[in-house]
Amino acid sequence: TATIIRLLQLAIMNMLPIPALDGGRLMFVILEAVRGGKKISPEREGLVHLTGMLLLLSLMAFISFFDVQRLFSGGSILQ
């Protein structure tokens, strides 16, 4: 059951409306539907996804830095 719960958590996180995730693409599809089918330019959508990906990668680097720092100082990563 723990595996199923983790898969459900991953699915929910992936569907959040964050650019660069599937939920980000879904957000653009819904936005286009609300706008009456008027398409958003691929360049603009690509820029939004690139910005979201850069933010996610920055967050991962930030968290990893502090995890490694805590590991070298003798602490646990699981705090």
C-alpha positions in Angstrom: 0.0 0.0 0.0 2.9 2.4 0.6 3.9 2.0 -3.1 0.4 2.9 -4.2 0.4 6.0 -1.9 3.7 7.2 -3.3 2.5 6.7 -6.9 -0.6 8.7 -6.1 1.4 11.5 -4.4 3.7 11.6 -7.5 0.6 11.8 -9.8 -0.9 14.6 -7.8 2.4 16.6 -7.7 2.8 16.1 -11.4 -0.6 17.6 -12.1 0.0 20.8 -10.2 -0.3 23.8 -12.5 3.5 24.4 -12.4 5.2 25.2 -15.7 7.4 22.3 -16.9 5.1 19.7 -15.4 2.1 18.0 -17.0 -0.2 20.3 -14.9 1.5 23.3 -16.5 0.5 22.0 -20.0 -3.0 21.3 -18.8 -3.2 24.9 -17.5 -2.4 26.2 -21.0 -5.0 23.9 -22.5 -7.7 25.2 -20.1 -6.6 28.8 -20.6 -7.0 28.4 -24.4 -10.4 26.8 -23.9 -11.5 29.8 -21.6 -10.2 32.2 -24.3 -12.5 30.6 -26.8 -9.9 28.5 -28.6 -7.5 31.4 -29.2 -4.1 29.8 -29.2 -1.2 31.1 -27.1 2.0 31.6 -29.1 4.4 28.6 -28.9 7.2 31.0 -28.1 5.4 32.5 -25.1 4.4 29.0 -23.8 7.9 27.8 -24.3 9.2 30.8 -22.3 6.8 30.1 -19.4 7.8 26.4 -19.4 11.5 27.3 -19.5 11.1 29.8 -16.6 9.2 27.1 -14.6 11.9 24.5 -15.3 14.6 26.9 -14.2 12.8 27.7 -11.0 12.3 24.0 -10.3 16.0 23.2 -11.0 17.0 26.2 -8.8 14.9 24.9 -5.9 16.4 21.4 -6.3 19.9 22.8 -6.2 19.1 24.9 -3.2 17.7 22.0 -1.3 20.5 19.7 -2.3 23.1 22.2 -1.2 21.7 22.3 2.3 21.3 18.5 2.4 25.0 18.0 1.5 26.0 20.7 4.0 24.0 18.9 6.7 25.5 15.6 5.8 29.1 16.9 6.0 28.4 18.5 9.3 27.4 15.1 10.8 23.7 15.6 10.7 21.0 13.4 9.1 19.6 14.1 5.6 16.2 13.0 6.9 15.5 15.9 9.3 
